[in-house]
Amino acid sequence: MSVKIIETVFEAVPGLVIQLFVFARASDKSRAAVFSILSSLASTAMTASAIFYDVDADPGIRRRNPKWIGMVPDQGRGEAFAAVFVLCGLQILAKSAATALLALANPTWLIIYFATDHGIHLAYRMARRDFNLYINLTPGMSHLTDDLKMGIFKCQRLLWEEDIGDQVRQFTMQNWARWTEEKPEWFTSLLISQVPDAYIPGGALRALGNNRERRGSAAGSMVRQSFRIEYKLR
């Protein structure tokens, strides 16, 4: 899965953008060039669709994350895959063509666009204190404070539960009573509502009641689930 993502992000999409850029500049726009662009587009869209389908149709991932995964129906999966393929193709074509045309018009605008787009995204992640879930900022993460570690619950469970779910559960079980007594500022009702029942001690869960508010976070995309999160807890 990770190989498909790396190939798509660092090879297929950049290659398509270059093809579109050269095609837009060329005075002689041959049919062979159009065929080459369409072939690259179809190949990239097929890879992106396959990544989505593999994740969404995986029984294990569906059981762990029923609220997030399961868009593909049990019946008519061929039609669903075809629809996803078309949508991926249109999205990739639109983004790639816009990038190529912007680079052709004024490369400086393209740089400003990318810097602004990614800058806003990274700032948003850092403001939510889950930026450390996406890259390994330092070798090892054992120095993180409790509030940063608990930020993992803002991320979809499919991104981390299989790899470090036991560590996270041990961490919350060992410290929940202390947090309840000390009441740190970050230990809010909103955060508690984001913690799944399996990660809360039985006594504390009964005290919270069965009707406690459930909230989720849409952080990240299905594509990111293939990356192993380097998030270590003491």
LUMSEDO-97008 format. One record per residue (C-alpha): residue number from 0; residue in one letter; x negated, y negated, z. Coordinates in pm, 1 decimal, decimal comma, padded with zeros to 6 digits. Layout:
@num:NUM | residu:a | px:X | py:Y | pz:Z
...
//
This chain:
@num:0 | residu:m | px:00000,0 | py:00000,0 | pz:00000,0
@num:1 | residu:s | px:-00272,2 | py:-00247,9 | pz:00093,5
@num:2 | residu:v | px:-00455,3 | py:-00171,4 | pz:-00231,7
@num:3 | residu:k | px:-00142,6 | py:-00265,2 | pz:-00428,3
@num:4 | residu:i | px:-00110,0 | py:-00593,2 | pz:-00240,0
@num:5 | residu:i | px:-00476,0 | py:-00685,9 | pz:-00287,0
@num:6 | residu:e | px:-00458,3 | py:-00598,6 | pz:-00656,2
@num:7 | residu:t | px:-00143,8 | py:-00808,1 | pz:-00703,8
@num:8 | residu:v | px:-00262,4 | py:-01114,8 | pz:-00510,2
@num:9 | residu:f | px:-00624,5 | py:-01130,0 | pz:-00624,4
@num:10 | residu:e | px:-00611,5 | py:-00977,7 | pz:-00973,1
@num:11 | residu:a | px:-00271,0 | py:-00947,7 | pz:-01138,8
@num:12 | residu:v | px:-00121,6 | py:-01286,2 | pz:-01048,7
@num:13 | residu:p | px:-00440,5 | py:-01490,5 | pz:-01110,5
@num:14 | residu:g | px:-00484,5 | py:-01308,1 | pz:-01441,6
@num:15 | residu:l | px:-00130,5 | py:-01396,7 | pz:-01543,6
@num:16 | residu:v | px:-00184,3 | py:-01761,3 | pz:-01451,4
@num:17 | residu:i | px:-00500,5 | py:-01774,9 | pz:-01662,9
@num:18 | residu:q | px:-00320,5 | py:-01616,6 | pz:-01956,8
@num:19 | residu:l | px:-00039,2 | py:-01871,3 | pz:-01933,6
@num:20 | residu:f | px:-00288,5 | py:-02157,3 | pz:-01900,3
@num:21 | residu:v | px:-00478,3 | py:-02050,3 | pz:-02211,9
@num:22 | residu:f | px:-00154,8 | py:-01987,8 | pz:-02401,4
@num:23 | residu:a | px:-00024,3 | py:-02334,0 | pz:-02316,2
@num:24 | residu:r | px:-00343,7 | py:-02496,2 | pz:-02445,4
@num:25 | residu:a | px:-00371,6 | py:-02289,4 | pz:-02760,7
@num:26 | residu:s | px:-00260,6 | py:-02446,2 | pz:-03086,5
@num:27 | residu:d | px:-00200,4 | py:-02104,9 | pz:-03243,3
@num:28 | residu:k | px:00042,2 | py:-01912,9 | pz:-03021,7
@num:29 | residu:s | px:00032,4 | py:-01561,0 | pz:-03161,0
@num:30 | residu:r | px:00277,4 | py:-01279,7 | pz:-03095,2
@num:31 | residu:a | px:-00007,3 | py:-01071,2 | pz:-02957,1
@num:32 | residu:a | px:-00065,2 | py:-01331,4 | pz:-02686,1
@num:33 | residu:v | px:00304,8 | py:-01332,3 | pz:-02597,6
@num:34 | residu:f | px:00304,5 | py:-00952,6 | pz:-02578,3
@num:35 | residu:s | px:-00002,8 | py:-00958,8 | pz:-02353,4
@num:36 | residu:i | px:00161,6 | py:-01209,5 | pz:-02116,6
@num:37 | residu:l | px:00485,2 | py:-01010,1 | pz:-02102,3
@num:38 | residu:s | px:00291,3 | py:-00689,3 | pz:-02035,5
@num:39 | residu:s | px:00100,5 | py:-00850,1 | pz:-01749,2
@num:40 | residu:l | px:00422,9 | py:-00993,0 | pz:-01610,1
@num:41 | residu:a | px:00601,4 | py:-00657,7 | pz:-01624,3
@num:42 | residu:s | px:00307,1 | py:-00479,0 | pz:-01460,7
@num:43 | residu:t | px:00287,5 | py:-00731,9 | pz:-01177,6
@num:44 | residu:a | px:00663,3 | py:-00728,4 | pz:-01122,3
@num:45 | residu:m | px:00661,3 | py:-00347,3 | pz:-01113,8
@num:46 | residu:t | px:00390,6 | py:-00343,7 | pz:-00847,5
@num:47 | residu:a | px:00571,4 | py:-00602,1 | pz:-00631,9
@num:48 | residu:s | px:00900,6 | py:-00414,9 | pz:-00670,4
@num:49 | residu:a | px:00737,8 | py:-00085,5 | pz:-00577,0
@num:50 | residu:i | px:00592,0 | py:-00239,7 | pz:-00259,8
@num:51 | residu:f | px:00933,0 | py:-00368,4 | pz:-00156,8
@num:52 | residu:y | px:01109,2 | py:-00042,6 | pz:-00243,3
@num:53 | residu:d | px:00854,8 | py:00175,1 | pz:-00060,0
@num:54 | residu:v | px:00897,8 | py:-00030,1 | pz:00255,4
@num:55 | residu:d | px:01274,8 | py:-00064,7 | pz:00242,0
@num:56 | residu:a | px:01343,4 | py:00300,8 | pz:00161,4
@num:57 | residu:d | px:01102,3 | py:00445,2 | pz:00418,1
@num:58 | residu:p | px:01311,2 | py:00638,8 | pz:00677,1
@num:59 | residu:g | px:01068,8 | py:00570,1 | pz:00963,0
@num:60 | residu:i | px:01060,4 | py:00196,2 | pz:00904,0
@num:61 | residu:r | px:01439,6 | py:00190,9 | pz:00870,0
@num:62 | residu:r | px:01481,6 | py:00359,2 | pz:01207,9
@num:63 | residu:r | px:01243,3 | py:00117,2 | pz:01379,4
@num:64 | residu:n | px:01385,2 | py:-00197,7 | pz:01219,3
@num:65 | residu:p | px:01749,5 | py:-00145,5 | pz:01119,0
@num:66 | residu:k | px:01821,6 | py:-00519,9 | pz:01136,2
@num:67 | residu:w | px:01547,5 | py:-00609,9 | pz:00889,6
@num:68 | residu:i | px:01512,2 | py:-00308,2 | pz:00661,4
@num:69 | residu:g | px:01779,3 | py:-00123,7 | pz:00463,9
@num:70 | residu:m | px:01886,9 | py:-00347,3 | pz:00178,6
@num:71 | residu:v | px:01854,2 | py:-00067,2 | pz:-00077,4
@num:72 | residu:p | px:02178,3 | py:00137,2 | pz:-00063,5
@num:73 | residu:d | px:02187,0 | py:00515,6 | pz:-00039,5
@num:74 | residu:q | px:02379,8 | py:00526,7 | pz:-00366,2
@num:75 | residu:g | px:02274,8 | py:00337,5 | pz:-00676,2
@num:76 | residu:r | px:01909,5 | py:00300,3 | pz:-00584,4
@num:77 | residu:g | px:01808,9 | py:00288,5 | pz:-00950,0
@num:78 | residu:e | px:02026,4 | py:-00015,0 | pz:-01008,9
@num:79 | residu:a | px:01891,9 | py:-00177,3 | pz:-00691,4
@num:80 | residu:f | px:01532,2 | py:-00122,5 | pz:-00804,8
@num:81 | residu:a | px:01611,3 | py:-00266,6 | pz:-01147,6
@num:82 | residu:a | px:01763,8 | py:-00577,2 | pz:-00985,6
@num:83 | residu:v | px:01459,9 | py:-00621,9 | pz:-00761,4
@num:84 | residu:f | px:01230,9 | py:-00578,6 | pz:-01063,8
@num:85 | residu:v | px:01412,6 | py:-00853,3 | pz:-01254,8
@num:86 | residu:l | px:01410,6 | py:-01088,8 | pz:-00955,5
@num:87 | residu:c | px:01040,5 | py:-01027,5 | pz:-00890,3
@num:88 | residu:g | px:00961,5 | py:-01083,0 | pz:-01256,0
@num:89 | residu:l | px:01149,1 | py:-01412,4 | pz:-01270,0
@num:90 | residu:q | px:00990,4 | py:-01534,6 | pz:-00946,0
@num:91 | residu:i | px:00639,4 | py:-01441,7 | pz:-01056,8
@num:92 | residu:l | px:00691,6 | py:-01598,0 | pz:-01399,4
@num:93 | residu:a | px:00826,5 | py:-01920,7 | pz:-01251,6
@num:94 | residu:k | px:00543,9 | py:-01956,9 | pz:-00999,8
@num:95 | residu:s | px:00271,2 | py:-01858,4 | pz:-01245,3
@num:96 | residu:a | px:00398,9 | py:-02085,2 | pz:-01521,4
@num:97 | residu:a | px:00436,6 | py:-02377,7 | pz:-01281,2
@num:98 | residu:t | px:00081,4 | py:-02326,7 | pz:-01155,4
@num:99 | residu:a | px:-00061,1 | py:-02306,2 | pz:-01506,4
@num:100 | residu:l | px:00126,7 | py:-02614,3 | pz:-01627,7
@num:101 | residu:l | px:00033,6 | py:-02814,2 | pz:-01319,5
@num:102 | residu:a | px:-00332,0 | py:-02722,2 | pz:-01366,6
@num:103 | residu:l | px:-00305,4 | py:-02824,1 | pz:-01731,3
@num:104 | residu:a | px:-00142,2 | py:-03157,7 | pz:-01650,5
@num:105 | residu:n | px:-00367,4 | py:-03256,1 | pz:-01359,3
@num:106 | residu:p | px:-00587,1 | py:-03015,1 | pz:-01157,7
@num:107 | residu:t | px:-00589,9 | py:-03259,4 | pz:-00867,5
@num:108 | residu:w | px:-00213,2 | py:-03227,0 | pz:-00830,7
@num:109 | residu:l | px:-00248,9 | py:-02850,1 | pz:-00818,4
@num:110 | residu:i | px:-00505,1 | py:-02874,2 | pz:-00538,7
@num:111 | residu:i | px:-00283,0 | py:-03114,5 | pz:-00345,0
@num:112 | residu:y | px:00016,9 | py:-02885,4 | pz:-00390,7
@num:113 | residu:f | px:-00165,8 | py:-02575,5 | pz:-00265,7
@num:114 | residu:a | px:-00325,3 | py:-02761,7 | pz:00025,0
@num:115 | residu:t | px:00009,4 | py:-02906,7 | pz:00133,2
@num:116 | residu:d | px:00201,6 | py:-02582,4 | pz:00089,4
@num:117 | residu:h | px:-00044,4 | py:-02366,7 | pz:00281,2
@num:118 | residu:g | px:-00117,3 | py:-02638,3 | pz:00534,3
@num:119 | residu:i | px:00249,7 | py:-02660,0 | pz:00632,6
@num:120 | residu:h | px:00272,1 | py:-02280,9 | pz:00653,0
@num:121 | residu:l | px:-00033,8 | py:-02244,9 | pz:00875,1
@num:122 | residu:a | px:00072,2 | py:-02536,3 | pz:01095,4
@num:123 | residu:y | px:00412,4 | py:-02373,1 | pz:01142,1
@num:124 | residu:r | px:00251,6 | py:-02043,0 | pz:01243,3
@num:125 | residu:m | px:00015,4 | py:-02211,6 | pz:01485,5
@num:126 | residu:a | px:00302,8 | py:-02410,8 | pz:01639,9
@num:127 | residu:r | px:00483,3 | py:-02079,4 | pz:01703,2
@num:128 | residu:r | px:00164,9 | py:-01935,9 | pz:01856,1
@num:129 | residu:d | px:00168,7 | py:-01632,8 | pz:01632,1
@num:130 | residu:f | px:-00110,9 | py:-01741,3 | pz:01399,5
@num:131 | residu:n | px:-00340,3 | py:-01488,3 | pz:01562,9
@num:132 | residu:l | px:-00114,8 | py:-01209,6 | pz:01433,8
@num:133 | residu:y | px:-00222,6 | py:-01270,1 | pz:01075,4
@num:134 | residu:i | px:-00597,8 | py:-01297,7 | pz:01095,4
@num:135 | residu:n | px:-00856,5 | py:-01185,9 | pz:01347,5
@num:136 | residu:l | px:-00972,0 | py:-01525,9 | pz:01469,2
@num:137 | residu:t | px:-01250,6 | py:-01384,4 | pz:01685,7
@num:138 | residu:p | px:-01401,9 | py:-01039,0 | pz:01738,7
@num:139 | residu:g | px:-01159,8 | py:-00885,5 | pz:01985,7
@num:140 | residu:m | px:-00856,8 | py:-01055,6 | pz:02135,8
@num:141 | residu:s | px:-00888,5 | py:-00954,5 | pz:02498,6
@num:142 | residu:h | px:-00943,6 | py:-01315,7 | pz:02604,5
@num:143 | residu:l | px:-00592,2 | py:-01420,4 | pz:02499,0
@num:144 | residu:t | px:-00362,4 | py:-01553,5 | pz:02767,5
@num:145 | residu:d | px:-00038,2 | py:-01376,8 | pz:02850,3
@num:146 | residu:d | px:00178,3 | py:-01628,0 | pz:02664,6
@num:147 | residu:l | px:-00020,1 | py:-01579,9 | pz:02342,8
@num:148 | residu:k | px:-00000,9 | py:-01203,4 | pz:02375,5
@num:149 | residu:m | px:00374,7 | py:-01220,7 | pz:02425,0
@num:150 | residu:g | px:00394,1 | py:-01412,3 | pz:02097,8
@num:151 | residu:i | px:00383,2 | py:-01077,0 | pz:01925,1
@num:152 | residu:f | px:00756,9 | py:-01042,1 | pz:01990,0
@num:153 | residu:k | px:00819,6 | py:-01332,0 | pz:01753,3
@num:154 | residu:c | px:00701,8 | py:-01106,9 | pz:01472,7
@num:155 | residu:q | px:00896,9 | py:-00821,0 | pz:01317,4
@num:156 | residu:r | px:00837,6 | py:-00495,1 | pz:01500,5
@num:157 | residu:l | px:00749,5 | py:-00309,9 | pz:01182,0
@num:158 | residu:l | px:00431,9 | py:-00521,1 | pz:01160,6
@num:159 | residu:w | px:00280,2 | py:-00391,9 | pz:01481,7
@num:160 | residu:e | px:00482,0 | py:-00127,6 | pz:01667,3
@num:161 | residu:e | px:00337,1 | py:00176,5 | pz:01494,7
@num:162 | residu:d | px:-00021,6 | py:00064,9 | pz:01556,7
@num:163 | residu:i | px:-00014,8 | py:-00094,2 | pz:01901,9
@num:164 | residu:g | px:00336,4 | py:-00038,5 | pz:02036,5
@num:165 | residu:d | px:00209,9 | py:00173,1 | pz:02326,6
@num:166 | residu:q | px:-00042,9 | py:-00093,3 | pz:02425,5
@num:167 | residu:v | px:00217,1 | py:-00367,4 | pz:02413,9
@num:168 | residu:r | px:00462,8 | py:-00159,8 | pz:02619,6
@num:169 | residu:q | px:00196,9 | py:-00088,0 | pz:02882,4
@num:170 | residu:f | px:00109,3 | py:-00457,9 | pz:02894,4
@num:171 | residu:t | px:00467,7 | py:-00574,2 | pz:02952,1
@num:172 | residu:m | px:00548,8 | py:-00298,6 | pz:03199,8
@num:173 | residu:q | px:00244,7 | py:-00383,4 | pz:03411,2
@num:174 | residu:n | px:00304,2 | py:-00758,2 | pz:03417,0
@num:175 | residu:w | px:00682,4 | py:-00808,5 | pz:03402,1
@num:176 | residu:a | px:00733,4 | py:-00811,7 | pz:03778,3
@num:177 | residu:r | px:00454,9 | py:-01068,3 | pz:03821,4
@num:178 | residu:w | px:00601,7 | py:-01294,7 | pz:03553,8
@num:179 | residu:t | px:00946,0 | py:-01268,8 | pz:03711,6
@num:180 | residu:e | px:00804,0 | py:-01374,4 | pz:04046,9
@num:181 | residu:e | px:00565,2 | py:-01645,5 | pz:03927,9
@num:182 | residu:k | px:00800,6 | py:-01780,4 | pz:03656,3
@num:183 | residu:p | px:00539,9 | py:-01931,9 | pz:03421,3
@num:184 | residu:e | px:00664,5 | py:-02202,1 | pz:03184,5
@num:185 | residu:w | px:00639,8 | py:-01983,2 | pz:02876,7
@num:186 | residu:f | px:00846,9 | py:-01699,5 | pz:03033,2
@num:187 | residu:t | px:01176,8 | py:-01844,7 | pz:02915,0
@num:188 | residu:s | px:01516,8 | py:-01690,4 | pz:02853,3
@num:189 | residu:l | px:01455,3 | py:-01730,9 | pz:02480,6
@num:190 | residu:l | px:01135,2 | py:-01528,1 | pz:02496,3
@num:191 | residu:i | px:01300,1 | py:-01263,1 | pz:02712,6
@num:192 | residu:s | px:01582,8 | py:-01232,9 | pz:02459,2
@num:193 | residu:q | px:01324,1 | py:-01153,6 | pz:02189,6
@num:194 | residu:v | px:01172,8 | py:-00862,9 | pz:02382,2
@num:195 | residu:p | px:01325,8 | py:-00524,1 | pz:02289,0
@num:196 | residu:d | px:01477,3 | py:-00317,8 | pz:02571,1
@num:197 | residu:a | px:01205,0 | py:-00053,4 | pz:02539,3
@num:198 | residu:y | px:00944,1 | py:-00307,7 | pz:02648,6
@num:199 | residu:i | px:01122,4 | py:-00419,9 | pz:02965,8
@num:200 | residu:p | px:01108,3 | py:-00223,3 | pz:03295,0
@num:201 | residu:g | px:01432,0 | py:-00045,0 | pz:03378,7
@num:202 | residu:g | px:01504,9 | py:-00244,4 | pz:03693,2
@num:203 | residu:a | px:01446,6 | py:-00576,4 | pz:03520,6
@num:204 | residu:l | px:01661,9 | py:-00468,7 | pz:03227,5
@num:205 | residu:r | px:01950,7 | py:-00379,4 | pz:03456,7
@num:206 | residu:a | px:01914,2 | py:-00713,8 | pz:03631,0
@num:207 | residu:l | px:01936,3 | py:-00893,0 | pz:03297,2
@num:208 | residu:g | px:02254,5 | py:-00707,1 | pz:03207,3
@num:209 | residu:n | px:02359,7 | py:-00529,1 | pz:02892,3
@num:210 | residu:n | px:02493,8 | py:-00839,2 | pz:02717,5
@num:211 | residu:r | px:02176,6 | py:-01040,9 | pz:02710,3
@num:212 | residu:e | px:02131,5 | py:-01253,4 | pz:02401,8
@num:213 | residu:r | px:01940,3 | py:-01090,8 | pz:02116,3
@num:214 | residu:r | px:01742,1 | py:-01308,7 | pz:01888,6
@num:215 | residu:g | px:01494,4 | py:-01226,3 | pz:01620,5
@num:216 | residu:s | px:01228,5 | py:-01390,9 | pz:01411,0
@num:217 | residu:a | px:01190,3 | py:-01380,2 | pz:01036,8
@num:218 | residu:a | px:00815,8 | py:-01436,1 | pz:01055,7
@num:219 | residu:g | px:00628,9 | py:-01277,7 | pz:00778,2
@num:220 | residu:s | px:00744,0 | py:-01078,6 | pz:00467,0
@num:221 | residu:m | px:00780,9 | py:-00712,9 | pz:00391,7
@num:222 | residu:v | px:00460,2 | py:-00736,0 | pz:00197,3
@num:223 | residu:r | px:00258,4 | py:-00816,2 | pz:00508,4
@num:224 | residu:q | px:00361,1 | py:-00489,4 | pz:00682,5
@num:225 | residu:s | px:00081,2 | py:-00304,4 | pz:00506,0
@num:226 | residu:f | px:-00188,4 | py:-00502,5 | pz:00686,1
@num:227 | residu:r | px:-00308,2 | py:-00370,2 | pz:01019,6
@num:228 | residu:i | px:-00275,3 | py:-00644,4 | pz:01279,8
@num:229 | residu:e | px:-00589,7 | py:-00690,3 | pz:01486,3
@num:230 | residu:y | px:-00415,0 | py:-00774,8 | pz:01809,5
@num:231 | residu:k | px:-00570,9 | py:-00617,8 | pz:02116,5
@num:232 | residu:l | px:-00428,0 | py:-00629,6 | pz:02465,6
@num:233 | residu:r | px:-00603,1 | py:-00558,8 | pz:02789,2
//
